[in-house]
Amino acid sequence: MAEQVKILCVDDEPNVLRALRRLFIDEEYEIITAASGEEGLAKLEEQYPVQLILSDYRMPAMDGVDFLRRVCEKWPDTIRIVLSGYADTATIVAAINEGQIYKFIPKPWDDNELKVTIAKALEVFFLNEQNQRLTRELQDTNEELGTINQNLEEIVRERTNDILFQNKVLQFSQNILHSLPAAVLGIDPDGLIVQSNRMSDQIFAAKGASLTGLQMDHALPTDISSFIRSIVGNEIMSTRLEINGRTYLVNGVAMENSDSQQGKILFLVPV
C-alpha cells in the first residue's frame, strides 16, 4: 500500500500490547499502543490518520465500547475491532451496534485469523477511502460541468442575440438598397454579382429574376461589363450609358474594406 498503515492497539494489559507488537513485527504496519481509552484518544489526536483500531473490551475508567463510540463520532472512517474474553452475547451485540464495530474477536485469538481479519479490514478501509475520493471527484466534475453548461448557455444566448441583431441589420440594409431610386450592383474580383437591388434586377434581369449569383459577362450588357473592368483604385469613375432606350449616369468605385473584402460597386441613376 502506498499509504503508511497505522494500527492503534488499546489494552490495559501490557502483555497483550507486547503480543500484538510481536504479531505484526513482520508486517509493514506502524503499531501504536495505548494503555487506556483516554490515552488512545490522545494518541489518535497526535497520530491521525489511523486506519484501524484494536481495542480491549473491558478496561478501567473507559471501557472499549465507550472508547470506540467516541472514536466513531470523531473519526468515523477508522475501522474499529474489539478484542475481549468477555463472552456475554447480548453485551457483544450491543457493543457492536453502539460503537459501529467492524468485528468482535475473542481472546485468546488465533494469530493467523487475526492477521487475515486485519488485512481484510484494511481492504475495506482503503476501498471506502477510494469510493469517497471518487465521489468527491465526481461531485467536482459535475460542478465544473454545471458551470460550463451555464457559461455555454450564456454564450449561446449572446451569440443568438448577436445573430438576430445582425440579421435585422442586414434585412434593414437590404430594404434600404431596394428602396433607393437608383440601381446598385456589387461585383466580386471574379466578376460574380454578389449584390443587386430591386432597380438593378428590373433593368437587367428577366421579370421576377435576380442578378445575384450570376456572372456579370452573362447578365449585363457589354458596355456595362467593360466599364466595370475599367474601374481601378478608390476614385469614383463616371460615365453615361444608354440602357433599354434610357440614359443613366453610371458611377463606379473599387472597394477594399477592413475585412479585406475586394470588389467593385456600380451605381446607376436615371437621367
C-alpha positions as CSV (number, residue, x, y, z in Angstrom):
1,M,0.0,0.0,0.0
2,A,1.4,3.4,-0.9
3,E,-0.1,5.0,2.3
4,Q,1.5,4.2,5.6
5,V,-0.8,2.0,7.6
6,K,-1.2,2.8,11.3
7,I,-2.8,0.5,13.8
8,L,-3.7,1.6,17.3
9,C,-3.8,-1.1,19.9
10,V,-5.5,-0.2,23.2
11,D,-5.4,-2.5,26.2
12,D,-4.8,-2.1,29.9
13,E,-2.6,-5.2,30.0
14,P,1.0,-4.6,28.8
15,N,1.4,-8.3,27.9
16,V,-1.4,-8.0,25.4
17,L,0.2,-4.9,23.8
18,R,3.6,-6.7,23.6
19,A,1.9,-9.7,22.0
20,L,0.2,-7.6,19.3
21,R,3.5,-5.8,18.5
22,R,5.2,-9.2,18.1
23,L,2.3,-10.5,15.9
24,F,2.8,-7.7,13.4
25,I,6.6,-7.3,13.6
26,D,7.0,-8.7,10.0
27,E,4.1,-6.5,8.6
28,E,4.6,-3.1,7.1
29,Y,2.3,-1.6,9.8
30,E,3.1,1.2,12.2
31,I,1.9,-0.1,15.6
32,I,0.8,2.5,18.1
33,T,-0.1,1.4,21.7
34,A,-2.2,2.9,24.5
35,A,-2.9,1.5,28.0
36,S,-6.4,3.2,28.3
37,G,-9.2,4.7,26.3
38,E,-8.2,8.2,27.3
39,E,-4.6,7.6,26.2
40,G,-6.0,6.0,23.0
41,L,-7.9,9.2,22.2
42,A,-4.8,11.3,22.8
43,K,-2.7,9.1,20.5
44,L,-5.4,9.4,17.8
45,E,-5.2,13.2,18.1
46,E,-1.4,13.1,17.6
47,Q,-1.1,10.3,15.0
48,Y,-4.2,10.6,12.8
49,P,-4.9,9.3,10.2
50,V,-5.0,5.9,11.9
51,Q,-6.7,3.3,9.6
52,L,-7.5,0.6,12.2
53,I,-8.0,0.3,16.0
54,L,-7.8,-2.9,18.1
55,S,-9.3,-2.2,21.5
56,D,-9.8,-4.4,24.6
57,Y,-13.5,-4.5,25.7
58,R,-13.0,-4.4,29.5
59,M,-10.8,-1.5,30.6
60,P,-11.0,0.7,33.8
61,A,-12.5,4.2,33.6
62,M,-13.5,4.0,29.9
63,D,-14.4,0.6,28.5
64,G,-13.7,-0.4,24.9
65,V,-17.2,0.3,23.6
66,D,-17.4,3.8,25.1
67,F,-13.9,4.5,23.7
68,L,-14.8,3.2,20.2
69,R,-18.1,5.1,20.2
70,R,-16.2,8.4,20.8
71,V,-13.8,7.3,18.1
72,C,-16.7,6.7,15.7
73,E,-18.1,10.2,16.4
74,K,-14.8,12.0,15.6
75,W,-13.1,9.6,13.2
76,P,-15.9,7.6,11.6
77,D,-13.7,6.2,8.8
78,T,-11.4,4.4,11.1
79,I,-12.0,0.6,11.2
80,R,-12.8,-0.5,14.8
81,I,-12.2,-4.0,16.2
82,V,-12.8,-5.2,19.7
83,L,-10.7,-7.9,21.5
84,S,-12.2,-9.4,24.6
85,G,-12.5,-12.6,26.6
86,Y,-16.0,-11.4,27.7
87,A,-18.5,-13.9,26.4
88,D,-21.9,-12.3,27.1
89,T,-23.5,-12.5,23.6
90,A,-26.1,-9.7,24.3
91,T,-23.3,-7.4,25.5
92,I,-21.3,-8.2,22.4
93,V,-24.2,-7.3,20.1
94,A,-24.9,-4.1,22.0
95,A,-21.2,-3.2,21.8
96,I,-21.1,-3.8,18.0
97,N,-24.2,-1.7,17.4
98,E,-23.2,1.1,19.8
99,G,-19.7,1.6,18.6
100,Q,-20.4,0.6,15.0
101,I,-17.7,-2.0,15.4
102,Y,-16.3,-3.9,12.4
103,K,-15.7,-7.2,14.2
104,F,-15.6,-8.7,17.7
105,I,-12.6,-11.1,18.2
106,P,-12.5,-13.3,21.3
107,K,-9.4,-13.7,23.5
108,P,-7.2,-15.7,23.2
109,W,-7.1,-15.1,19.5
110,D,-5.7,-17.2,16.7
111,D,-2.7,-15.3,15.2
112,N,-3.4,-16.3,11.6
113,E,-7.1,-15.5,11.8
114,L,-6.4,-12.1,13.4
115,K,-3.9,-11.3,10.6
116,V,-6.4,-12.2,8.0
117,T,-9.1,-10.2,9.7
118,I,-6.8,-7.1,9.9
119,A,-5.8,-7.5,6.2
120,K,-9.5,-7.7,5.1
121,A,-10.5,-4.8,7.4
122,L,-7.7,-2.6,5.8
123,E,-9.0,-3.5,2.3
124,V,-12.4,-2.3,3.4
125,F,-10.9,1.0,4.7
126,F,-9.0,1.7,1.5
127,L,-11.9,0.8,-0.6
128,N,-14.1,3.2,1.3
129,E,-11.4,5.8,1.0
130,Q,-11.2,5.3,-2.7
131,N,-15.0,5.5,-3.1
132,Q,-15.1,8.7,-1.1
133,R,-12.4,10.2,-3.3
134,L,-14.1,9.2,-6.5
135,T,-17.4,10.6,-5.2
136,R,-15.7,13.9,-4.4
137,E,-14.1,13.9,-7.8
138,L,-17.4,13.2,-9.4
139,Q,-19.1,16.0,-7.5
140,D,-16.3,18.4,-8.5
141,T,-16.6,17.3,-12.1
142,N,-20.4,17.7,-12.0
143,E,-20.0,21.2,-10.6
144,E,-17.5,22.1,-13.3
145,L,-19.8,20.7,-16.0
146,G,-22.7,22.7,-14.5
147,T,-20.6,25.8,-14.6
148,I,-19.5,25.1,-18.2
149,N,-23.1,24.4,-19.2
150,Q,-24.2,27.7,-17.6
151,N,-21.4,29.5,-19.5
152,L,-22.3,27.8,-22.7
153,E,-26.0,28.7,-22.3
154,E,-25.0,32.3,-21.8
155,I,-22.6,32.3,-24.8
156,V,-25.4,30.7,-26.9
157,R,-27.8,33.4,-25.8
158,E,-25.3,36.1,-26.6
159,R,-24.4,34.6,-29.9
160,T,-28.1,34.1,-30.8
161,N,-28.9,37.7,-29.9
162,D,-25.9,38.9,-32.0
163,I,-27.1,36.8,-34.9
164,L,-30.6,38.1,-34.6
165,F,-29.3,41.7,-34.4
166,Q,-27.0,41.2,-37.4
167,N,-29.9,39.6,-39.4
168,K,-32.1,42.5,-38.5
169,V,-29.4,45.0,-39.6
170,L,-28.8,43.0,-42.8
171,Q,-32.5,43.0,-43.6
172,F,-32.8,46.7,-42.9
173,S,-29.8,47.3,-45.2
174,Q,-31.4,45.2,-47.9
175,N,-34.6,47.2,-47.6
176,I,-32.7,50.5,-47.9
177,L,-31.0,49.2,-51.1
178,H,-34.2,48.1,-52.6
179,S,-35.9,51.4,-51.8
180,L,-33.2,53.5,-53.5
181,P,-34.2,55.3,-56.7
182,A,-31.1,54.0,-58.3
183,A,-29.6,50.7,-59.4
184,V,-26.8,49.3,-57.2
185,L,-24.6,46.4,-58.2
186,G,-21.8,44.7,-56.2
187,I,-19.3,42.5,-58.2
188,D,-16.6,40.4,-56.6
189,P,-13.0,40.1,-58.1
190,D,-14.1,37.1,-60.2
191,G,-16.9,39.0,-61.9
192,L,-19.6,37.4,-59.8
193,I,-22.6,39.6,-59.0
194,V,-22.9,39.4,-55.2
195,Q,-25.4,42.3,-54.7
196,S,-28.2,43.6,-56.8
197,N,-31.0,45.7,-55.6
198,R,-34.6,45.8,-56.9
199,M,-33.9,48.5,-59.5
200,S,-30.9,46.7,-60.9
201,D,-33.0,43.5,-61.3
202,Q,-35.7,45.5,-63.1
203,I,-33.2,47.0,-65.5
204,F,-31.0,44.0,-66.4
205,A,-32.8,40.8,-65.3
206,A,-35.8,39.0,-66.7
207,K,-39.1,39.8,-65.0
208,G,-39.1,38.5,-61.4
209,A,-35.5,37.2,-61.6
210,S,-32.5,38.3,-59.6
211,L,-28.9,39.1,-60.8
212,T,-27.3,37.8,-57.6
213,G,-25.1,34.8,-58.2
214,L,-24.7,35.4,-61.9
215,Q,-21.5,36.3,-63.8
216,M,-21.6,39.9,-65.0
217,D,-20.5,39.0,-68.6
218,H,-23.6,36.8,-68.9
219,A,-26.1,39.0,-67.1
220,L,-25.0,42.6,-68.0
221,P,-24.6,44.5,-71.3
222,T,-21.2,44.5,-72.8
223,D,-20.6,48.3,-72.3
224,I,-21.5,47.9,-68.6
225,S,-19.1,44.9,-68.2
226,S,-16.4,46.9,-69.9
227,F,-17.0,49.9,-67.7
228,I,-16.7,47.6,-64.6
229,R,-13.4,46.2,-65.8
230,S,-12.1,49.8,-66.2
231,I,-12.7,50.7,-62.6
232,V,-9.4,50.9,-60.7
233,G,-8.3,52.4,-57.4
234,N,-10.6,54.0,-54.9
235,E,-11.5,57.1,-57.0
236,I,-15.1,57.2,-58.3
237,M,-15.3,56.8,-62.1
238,S,-18.3,58.1,-64.0
239,T,-19.9,57.8,-67.5
240,R,-23.2,58.0,-69.2
241,L,-24.7,54.9,-70.9
242,E,-27.9,54.2,-72.7
243,I,-29.7,51.1,-71.5
244,N,-33.0,49.9,-72.9
245,G,-33.5,53.3,-74.5
246,R,-32.9,55.3,-71.4
247,T,-29.8,57.2,-70.3
248,Y,-28.1,56.5,-67.0
249,L,-25.4,58.3,-65.1
250,V,-23.1,55.3,-64.1
251,N,-20.7,55.7,-61.2
252,G,-18.2,53.0,-60.2
253,V,-15.6,52.5,-57.5
254,A,-13.3,49.8,-56.4
255,M,-13.8,48.5,-52.9
256,E,-11.5,47.2,-50.2
257,N,-12.6,47.4,-46.6
258,S,-11.0,46.5,-43.3
259,D,-12.1,42.8,-43.7
260,S,-10.0,42.7,-47.0
261,Q,-13.2,42.2,-49.0
262,Q,-12.5,43.3,-52.5
263,G,-14.8,44.1,-55.4
264,K,-16.4,46.9,-57.3
265,I,-19.6,48.8,-56.7
266,L,-21.8,50.2,-59.6
267,F,-24.4,52.9,-59.1
268,L,-26.7,53.8,-61.9
269,V,-29.0,56.9,-61.7
270,P,-31.5,57.5,-64.5
271,V,-31.0,60.9,-66.1
